[in-house]
Amino acid sequence: MGFLAFTFFVVFLLIASGGLLLFYREAMMERISAVVNPRKNEGALLNTIQQTGFSLGGMVERMERVLPKSQEEVSVTQQRLIRAGYRNDSAVKLFYGAKVLVPVSLCLLALGTGIAKDNTFFVFAVALGLGYLAPDFWLGRRIAVRQKRIRLGLPDALDLMVICIEAGLSMDQATARTAEELRLAQPAVSDELGIVVLEQRAGRSRSDAWRQFAERTAVDSVRNLVSVLVQSEQLGTSVAKTLRIHSDQLRIQRRQKVEEQAAKTSVKLVFPLVFFIFPSLFLVTLGPALILMSESFQKYLGQ
């Protein structure tokens, strides 16, 4: 079994090396020409680096063809990538290419370090399973981080929109200005608001653009904001007042969540106390007494 696995990976390395040589051929020729004629192109190194990155990206994209997948699965993956902030057309191909490249890399690492010497089948099965699921875990983590950033940055965006509306700007202009001003402070919120502005300029209605914002992010606070804005537009109430009230509610919810987490701290500290602190205290307080008792029993039994 080990010999067959070793033979398989040797053949794979040879094929991968041949593919890399084919991909890097043009880059190697340009590097050789740059060394022979250094004055020919001052940006030859930059072009080589860019072409190398494109070649690696293309190689990973070609690996995604190995996995069988349905159109529904691809659409779900694309939606998850959009929620994580990756909107390029090649993001889906890179993701599925990583689901092929990571398991192979883990298997090669296990083979190179000698971990798979004793139980080859089990180690390779674990490496393939973890490597296949690792991109999903990473993507889920990226989605959670981005949703948290949007959730935390939304009150600041609403306050800035209220200031812009009270200064005389319309709702669309206030959204565009807020997206521009928060580009450095809250890049996730600024990116999503910029997409809302672009969709409105493309001809989509305001309510539909904001609903798409809630659908892309899948954040509860954004969905509540969209429902409030749609109701305010339908009923004709003041948008600035509505945004201010909603911003205050978001801050109150954030404060309540922090207080709730602080209240749970005492309960969460029970397990470290029981498993780590109490044994140390018992050892320090009862240890000398136990030693004296054992010495006394030894003397008594010895007599």
C-alpha positions as CSV (number, residue, x, y, z in Angstrom):
1,M,0.0,0.0,0.0
2,G,2.8,2.4,0.9
3,F,4.7,1.6,-2.3
4,L,1.6,2.3,-4.4
5,A,1.0,5.6,-2.7
6,F,4.6,6.6,-3.1
7,T,4.5,5.7,-6.8
8,F,1.3,7.7,-7.3
9,F,2.8,10.8,-5.7
10,V,6.0,10.5,-7.7
11,V,4.0,10.3,-10.9
12,F,1.9,13.3,-9.8
13,L,5.1,15.3,-9.0
14,L,6.5,14.6,-12.4
15,I,3.2,15.7,-14.1
16,A,3.0,18.8,-12.0
17,S,6.7,19.7,-12.8
18,G,6.0,19.3,-16.5
19,G,3.0,21.5,-16.2
20,L,4.9,24.2,-14.3
21,L,7.7,24.1,-16.9
22,L,5.1,24.7,-19.6
23,F,3.5,27.5,-17.7
24,Y,6.7,29.2,-16.8
25,R,8.3,28.9,-20.3
26,E,7.4,32.4,-21.4
27,A,8.4,33.9,-18.1
28,M,11.8,32.1,-18.2
29,M,12.5,33.3,-21.8
30,E,11.7,36.9,-20.7
31,R,14.0,36.6,-17.7
32,I,16.8,35.3,-19.9
33,S,16.3,38.1,-22.4
34,A,16.4,40.6,-19.6
35,V,19.7,39.3,-18.3
36,V,21.2,39.3,-21.9
37,N,19.8,42.8,-22.7
38,P,19.3,44.6,-19.4
39,R,18.3,47.9,-21.1
40,K,15.7,46.4,-23.3
41,N,12.9,46.5,-20.7
42,E,13.2,48.1,-17.3
43,G,9.9,46.5,-16.1
44,A,10.8,43.0,-17.1
45,L,10.9,41.8,-13.5
46,L,7.5,43.2,-12.7
47,N,6.0,41.6,-15.8
48,T,7.6,38.3,-14.9
49,I,6.1,38.4,-11.4
50,Q,2.7,39.3,-12.8
51,Q,2.8,36.5,-15.4
52,T,4.0,34.0,-12.7
53,G,1.0,35.0,-10.5
54,F,-1.3,34.6,-13.5
55,S,0.2,31.2,-14.3
56,L,-0.3,30.0,-10.8
57,G,-3.9,31.3,-10.7
58,G,-4.6,29.7,-14.0
59,M,-3.1,26.4,-12.8
60,V,-5.4,26.5,-9.7
61,E,-8.4,27.4,-11.9
62,R,-7.7,24.4,-14.1
63,M,-7.7,22.1,-11.1
64,E,-11.4,22.9,-10.4
65,R,-12.4,20.8,-13.4
66,V,-11.5,17.7,-11.4
67,L,-14.4,18.1,-9.0
68,P,-17.9,17.1,-10.1
69,K,-20.4,19.8,-9.2
70,S,-23.9,20.9,-10.1
71,Q,-25.0,24.4,-11.1
72,E,-27.0,24.7,-7.9
73,E,-23.9,24.0,-5.8
74,V,-21.8,26.5,-7.8
75,S,-24.5,29.2,-7.3
76,V,-24.5,28.6,-3.5
77,T,-20.7,28.8,-3.4
78,Q,-20.7,32.0,-5.5
79,Q,-23.2,33.5,-3.1
80,R,-21.0,32.6,-0.1
81,L,-18.0,34.1,-1.8
82,I,-19.9,37.3,-2.4
83,R,-20.8,37.4,1.3
84,A,-17.1,37.1,2.0
85,G,-16.3,40.0,-0.3
86,Y,-15.0,38.0,-3.3
87,R,-16.9,39.1,-6.4
88,N,-14.4,38.2,-9.2
89,D,-15.5,35.8,-11.8
90,S,-12.5,33.6,-11.1
91,A,-13.2,33.3,-7.3
92,V,-15.4,30.2,-7.8
93,K,-12.7,28.5,-9.9
94,L,-10.0,29.4,-7.4
95,F,-12.1,28.1,-4.6
96,Y,-12.8,24.7,-6.2
97,G,-9.1,24.6,-7.3
98,A,-8.1,25.0,-3.7
99,K,-10.3,22.1,-2.7
100,V,-8.2,20.0,-5.0
101,L,-4.8,21.5,-4.3
102,V,-5.0,21.6,-0.5
103,P,-5.7,17.8,-0.1
104,V,-2.9,16.9,-2.4
105,S,-0.5,19.3,-0.6
106,L,-1.5,17.7,2.8
107,C,-0.9,14.2,1.4
108,L,2.5,15.3,0.0
109,L,3.3,16.8,3.4
110,A,2.3,13.7,5.2
111,L,4.4,11.6,2.8
112,G,7.4,13.9,3.1
113,T,7.4,14.1,6.9
114,G,7.0,10.3,7.3
115,I,3.8,10.5,9.3
116,A,2.1,8.1,6.9
117,K,4.7,5.4,7.5
118,D,2.8,3.4,10.1
119,N,-0.8,3.8,9.0
120,T,-0.8,5.0,5.4
121,F,-4.5,4.6,4.5
122,F,-5.7,6.4,7.7
123,V,-3.3,9.3,7.4
124,F,-4.1,9.9,3.7
125,A,-7.8,9.6,4.3
126,V,-7.6,12.2,7.1
127,A,-5.4,14.5,5.0
128,L,-7.8,14.3,2.0
129,G,-10.9,14.9,4.2
130,L,-9.3,17.9,6.1
131,G,-7.9,19.3,2.9
132,Y,-11.2,19.1,1.1
133,L,-13.1,20.8,4.0
134,A,-10.4,23.4,4.8
135,P,-11.5,25.9,2.1
136,D,-15.1,25.7,3.4
137,F,-14.0,26.4,7.0
138,W,-11.8,29.3,5.8
139,L,-14.7,30.7,3.7
140,G,-17.1,30.4,6.6
141,R,-14.6,32.2,8.8
142,R,-14.2,35.0,6.3
143,I,-18.0,35.4,6.0
144,A,-18.4,35.6,9.8
145,V,-15.6,38.2,10.1
146,R,-17.1,40.4,7.3
147,Q,-20.6,40.2,8.8
148,K,-19.2,41.2,12.2
149,R,-17.5,44.2,10.6
150,I,-20.7,45.2,8.8
151,R,-22.7,44.8,12.0
152,L,-20.3,47.0,14.0
153,G,-19.8,49.6,11.3
154,L,-23.5,50.1,10.4
155,P,-24.4,52.6,13.3
156,D,-21.5,54.9,12.2
157,A,-22.7,54.7,8.6
158,L,-26.3,55.6,9.7
159,D,-25.1,58.5,11.7
160,L,-23.2,59.9,8.8
161,M,-26.2,59.4,6.5
162,V,-28.4,61.3,9.0
163,I,-25.8,64.2,9.0
164,C,-25.8,64.2,5.2
165,I,-29.6,64.1,4.9
166,E,-30.0,66.9,7.5
167,A,-27.4,68.9,5.5
168,G,-29.8,68.9,2.5
169,L,-28.7,65.9,0.5
170,S,-31.1,63.3,-0.8
171,M,-31.1,59.7,0.3
172,D,-29.2,58.5,-2.7
173,Q,-26.6,61.3,-2.4
174,A,-26.2,60.6,1.3
175,T,-25.6,56.9,0.6
176,A,-22.9,57.8,-2.0
177,R,-21.2,60.3,0.3
178,T,-21.3,57.8,3.2
179,A,-19.7,55.1,1.1
180,E,-17.0,57.5,0.0
181,E,-16.2,58.8,3.5
182,L,-16.1,55.4,5.2
183,R,-13.8,53.9,2.7
184,L,-10.9,53.7,5.2
185,A,-12.7,53.5,8.5
186,Q,-15.3,50.9,7.5
187,P,-14.3,49.3,4.2
188,A,-16.9,46.5,4.4
189,V,-19.8,48.8,4.9
190,S,-18.4,51.3,2.3
191,D,-18.1,48.5,-0.3
192,E,-21.7,47.4,0.2
193,L,-23.0,50.9,0.1
194,G,-21.0,51.6,-3.0
195,I,-22.7,48.6,-4.7
196,V,-26.1,50.0,-3.6
197,V,-25.2,53.3,-5.3
198,L,-24.1,51.6,-8.5
199,E,-27.3,49.5,-8.7
200,Q,-29.4,52.6,-8.3
201,R,-27.5,54.4,-11.0
202,A,-28.0,51.4,-13.2
203,G,-31.7,51.8,-13.0
204,R,-32.7,49.6,-10.1
205,S,-35.2,51.1,-7.6
206,R,-34.1,52.1,-4.2
207,S,-36.0,49.5,-2.3
208,D,-34.7,46.7,-4.6
209,A,-31.1,47.9,-4.2
210,W,-31.4,47.9,-0.4
211,R,-33.1,44.5,-0.4
212,Q,-30.2,43.2,-2.5
213,F,-27.8,44.7,0.1
214,A,-29.6,42.7,2.9
215,E,-29.6,39.5,0.7
216,R,-25.9,39.8,0.0
217,T,-24.7,40.3,3.5
218,A,-27.3,38.1,5.4
219,V,-27.0,40.3,8.5
220,D,-30.0,40.7,10.7
221,S,-29.4,44.4,11.5
222,V,-29.1,45.1,7.8
223,R,-32.4,43.3,7.1
224,N,-34.1,45.3,9.9
225,L,-32.7,48.5,8.4
226,V,-34.0,47.7,4.9
227,S,-37.5,46.9,6.2
228,V,-37.5,50.2,8.1
229,L,-36.3,52.1,5.1
230,V,-39.0,50.5,2.9
231,Q,-41.7,51.3,5.4
232,S,-40.5,54.8,5.7
233,E,-40.5,55.3,2.0
234,Q,-44.0,53.8,1.7
235,L,-45.5,55.8,4.6
236,G,-43.7,59.0,3.7
237,T,-42.1,59.5,7.2
238,S,-38.8,61.3,7.8
239,V,-35.9,59.2,6.7
240,A,-33.4,61.1,8.9
241,K,-35.5,60.5,12.0
242,T,-35.9,56.9,11.1
243,L,-32.2,56.3,10.6
244,R,-31.4,58.1,13.9
245,I,-33.8,55.9,15.8
246,H,-32.5,52.7,14.2
247,S,-28.9,53.7,14.9
248,D,-29.7,54.2,18.5
249,Q,-31.4,50.9,18.7
250,L,-28.4,49.2,17.1
251,R,-26.1,50.7,19.8
252,I,-28.5,49.7,22.5
253,Q,-28.5,46.1,21.1
254,R,-24.7,46.1,21.0
255,R,-24.6,47.3,24.6
256,Q,-27.1,44.7,25.7
257,K,-25.1,42.0,24.0
258,V,-21.9,43.1,25.7
259,E,-23.7,43.1,29.1
260,E,-25.0,39.6,28.3
261,Q,-21.6,38.3,27.5
262,A,-20.2,39.9,30.7
263,A,-23.0,38.2,32.7
264,K,-22.0,34.8,31.3
265,T,-18.4,35.3,32.3
266,S,-19.0,34.0,35.9
267,V,-20.6,30.8,34.6
268,K,-17.8,30.3,32.0
269,L,-15.2,30.7,34.7
270,V,-16.5,27.7,36.6
271,F,-14.8,25.2,34.3
272,P,-11.3,26.8,34.5
273,L,-11.7,27.1,38.3
274,V,-12.7,23.4,38.7
275,F,-10.1,21.9,36.3
276,F,-7.1,24.3,36.8
277,I,-7.3,26.5,39.8
278,F,-8.9,24.3,42.4
279,P,-6.4,21.4,41.9
280,S,-3.5,23.8,42.3
281,L,-5.0,25.2,45.5
282,F,-5.7,21.7,46.9
283,L,-2.1,20.7,46.0
284,V,-0.6,23.7,47.8
285,T,-2.8,23.6,50.9
286,L,-3.2,19.8,51.4
287,G,0.2,18.7,50.0
288,P,2.3,19.4,53.1
289,A,-0.3,17.9,55.4
290,L,-0.5,14.7,53.2
291,I,3.3,14.5,53.3
292,L,3.4,14.8,57.1
293,M,0.7,12.2,57.4
294,S,2.5,9.8,55.1
295,E,5.7,10.2,57.1
296,S,3.9,9.6,60.4
297,F,2.2,6.5,59.1
298,Q,5.6,5.2,57.8
299,K,7.1,5.8,61.3
300,Y,4.2,4.1,63.0
301,L,4.2,1.1,60.7
302,G,7.9,0.9,61.0
303,Q,7.8,0.6,64.7
